[in-house]
Amino acid sequence: MAVTTATSAKGKRRAAGPLFVAPFMVLFLLLFLAPLGYAAYLSLFQERLIGGTAFVGLDNYVKAVQDPLLIHGVGRVALFFVIQVPVMLLLALLFALALDSGLLRLARVIRLGIFVPYAVPSVVAALMWGYLYGPDFGPFAQLSRNLDLPVPDFLSEGWMLSSLANIVTWEFVGYNMIILYAALRTIPPELYEAAAVDGAGAWRTAWSVKLPALRPALMLTLLFSIIGSFQLFNEPNLLMKIAPDVISSSYTANLYAYSLAFTGQQVNYAATVSFLLGLVIVIASYAVLLTANRRRTP
Amino acid sequence: MPISGSFVSPSSMNRRLFLTATGALSLSAALSACGGGGSDDSSAATDPVGQADIDKAMKTPTELTFWTWVPNIAKEVALFEKKYPAIKVKVVNAGQGTPQYTKLRTALKAGSGAPDMVQIEYQAIPTFTITNSLLDLRPYGASALKEQFVDWTWGQVSGSDGEVWAIPQDTGPMGMLYRKDIFDKHGIEVPGTWDEFAAAARKLHKADPDVFLTNLAANQPAAWHGLQWQAGAKPYVTSGKSDIAISVDDAVSRKLGEYWGGLAKEGVIGVEPDFTDAWYAALNKGKYATWITAAWGPVFLSGSAKDTAGKWRAAPLPQWDAAKPSSGNWGGSTTAVIRSTKNPIAAAMFAQFLNTDPASARMFATEQFFFPATKSLLTSAEFVGEASSFYGGQKVNELFAGISSTVNASFQWPPFLDQAATDWTETVGKSLADKTDTVRALGSWQSRLTTYAKGQGFTVKGG
């Protein structure tokens, strides 16, 4: 008797695990793996307006790795990542530390103020900045004209990447700040007490206690930023309308995939490009993680 | 930052008439279309449907779905439902121009969710006939409607084997709107030829460096195609199902390239993107003395540049050959029936009724301010006699009705208009904006399109 009850209880427990995981697994399969598999499948074919669909094996991949438009697009977002992300995360970190220091007046208002841009849809943000950047009637242009200064052409070829970086930074500093700030709030107060007992001031506490504790959160924001940078799409897609000579349909890799699918109706090649872009993101993320982990264990 | 297909159009509420300018926007962002080239190889299904079958279908309770972005079209649809009470039409706004075509293509590919009838711009028709997605309307009596429409509009909806792919709804024959006050101030005559236009551009900009005679938007392939059309270019000629001759850089187009590229390089015309906030502001503040536009332009402008009321006038486009006035078309739409419809008779009857029933067609002109495609409206005293105070009491409709009769009837669109439009912006448009060699850019446009067409399996001739 006793034995059987024990076994059935154990069996129940065993069944409970998969059961709890099932909802996730089902959605994961349906909404993630299935589309991914379908895209992989698509990328092996070529559909043409005349002549229909044909299996072409890895031809699309061979074409894509030599496609200068794709290579330039990936190169551009890589450059964007290298410059924009450190600036954004540094700002987010500074704001989070400043808020957490408790020395700021109106801390709640400031916190909300920095976060609000994230709540603005990126479509709206890009339109708004597009207006601000305008070389004729934008406020910066008007101001410099009134001061008899040269009008900065934010939408020119040389400035465009910085202008995009500025929009993205403005949008996402608050978001990253909130993650870092939340992580700071979870640091046990005993650590601060111990630091104080050891005679550490505010700067020393920030450097030796807060920053190490923030490492996991920083890694998280960095990973999000890698993905966000390489998938840059909304902002260039919208600024394209006002600077069509600077932002081409292959300005970023994601924009290129979109144009291929919806302008050129080359869905199969677009799937290939998306897949390769995904691969680049995985490699970049892994490289960053590896570097960071190596530093942790010197 | 996930992929999202939201193209934000610059139109706002008070610019709702912008919707008329369908061609304007969608060509710019991404035209999807293919030209009058043939697509259907099944010529068997051209036997007329009997009147008895039609009567029966129109009395059978049916629900039809109609995708359109025409504002307040429920009024016209109500006329149809009143005449055929058994048929209910569900109107869906699936986006304006390109976004709608993208959704339509997706639905067609998925094999479900496509509407019965759809609004489609002239330039987009071939893009959907190449995929065999539209229903030939001849068996439903469409051929008999030919005489009601202006010749060139019928040419635009006809296939190479005489198919009728859609019924014209509104049009955009091209003309020029100009600021009479600016012209008067600087003693500029309304240019009758492009040579005079170029001279006026130099004179005006010299007299006032803040003012330009016009703006040729570097993001507007639709306007460029219209100017090609006026000049008599035949950039795309399709024959059979898979043959296409691409000649976007032929002698006529090179003449255009030299002309506009030259003016842009000299800096005497603007090249900024159109339908942006800066562009609206420029029109309001008198930065540009003309707007080269289409028949939907006058009403659109009166809503978008209110500060300048009374200062504008309309004129035909300047001409290459003053003895043989001609024009092109920019914008305008049609109603087509999707081949997969389960109710082809009712859907075809709807497409025809909507645009040929006298009350419905007239309503488009008076309610939506569409520029008509039918001969009867273009000659009706009520329509052409209307004087517009925004244009100093000028009879603008009469002027554009006259222009409509000079539009060349044989212009064709490619079966991959999105690609043609994007490639134009990245080659020719870019050369205008960057003030580089536009004729050379025409060559890049040509080679890009040729490569694309070959990659899509077309047999490309010429070039």
Chai-1 contact restraints between the chains, C-beta under 6 A:
chainA,res_idxA,chainB,res_idxB,connection_type,confidence,min_distance_angstrom,max_distance_angstrom,comment,restraint_id
A,R48,B,Q456,contact,1.0,0.0,6.0,A-B,restraint_1
A,R48,B,G457,contact,1.0,0.0,6.0,A-B,restraint_2
A,L49,B,I130,contact,1.0,0.0,6.0,A-B,restraint_3
A,L49,B,Q456,contact,1.0,0.0,6.0,A-B,restraint_4
A,I50,B,S242,contact,1.0,0.0,6.0,A-B,restraint_5
A,I50,B,G457,contact,1.0,0.0,6.0,A-B,restraint_6
A,I50,B,F458,contact,1.0,0.0,6.0,A-B,restraint_7
A,G51,B,G457,contact,1.0,0.0,6.0,A-B,restraint_8
A,V123,B,S6,contact,1.0,0.0,6.0,A-B,restraint_9
A,Y131,B,D277,contact,1.0,0.0,6.0,A-B,restraint_10
A,G134,B,A278,contact,1.0,0.0,6.0,A-B,restraint_11
A,D136,B,A278,contact,1.0,0.0,6.0,A-B,restraint_12
A,F137,B,A278,contact,1.0,0.0,6.0,A-B,restraint_13
A,F137,B,A281,contact,1.0,0.0,6.0,A-B,restraint_14
A,G228,B,M1,contact,1.0,0.0,6.0,A-B,restraint_15
A,Q231,B,M1,contact,1.0,0.0,6.0,A-B,restraint_16
A,F233,B,M1,contact,1.0,0.0,6.0,A-B,restraint_17
A,F233,B,I3,contact,1.0,0.0,6.0,A-B,restraint_18
A,N234,B,M1,contact,1.0,0.0,6.0,A-B,restraint_19
A,I242,B,P273,contact,1.0,0.0,6.0,A-B,restraint_20
A,I242,B,T276,contact,1.0,0.0,6.0,A-B,restraint_21
A,P244,B,A218,contact,1.0,0.0,6.0,A-B,restraint_22
A,P244,B,N219,contact,1.0,0.0,6.0,A-B,restraint_23
A,P244,B,P273,contact,1.0,0.0,6.0,A-B,restraint_24
A,P244,B,T425,contact,1.0,0.0,6.0,A-B,restraint_25
A,D245,B,A218,contact,1.0,0.0,6.0,A-B,restraint_26
A,D245,B,K430,contact,1.0,0.0,6.0,A-B,restraint_27
A,D245,B,A433,contact,1.0,0.0,6.0,A-B,restraint_28
A,D245,B,D434,contact,1.0,0.0,6.0,A-B,restraint_29
A,S248,B,E426,contact,1.0,0.0,6.0,A-B,restraint_30
A,S249,B,T422,contact,1.0,0.0,6.0,A-B,restraint_31
A,Y258,B,I3,contact,1.0,0.0,6.0,A-B,restraint_32
A,F262,B,T102,contact,1.0,0.0,6.0,A-B,restraint_33
A,T263,B,A30,contact,1.0,0.0,6.0,A-B,restraint_34
A,T263,B,D418,contact,1.0,0.0,6.0,A-B,restraint_35
A,T263,B,Q419,contact,1.0,0.0,6.0,A-B,restraint_36
A,T263,B,T422,contact,1.0,0.0,6.0,A-B,restraint_37
A,G264,B,Q419,contact,1.0,0.0,6.0,A-B,restraint_38
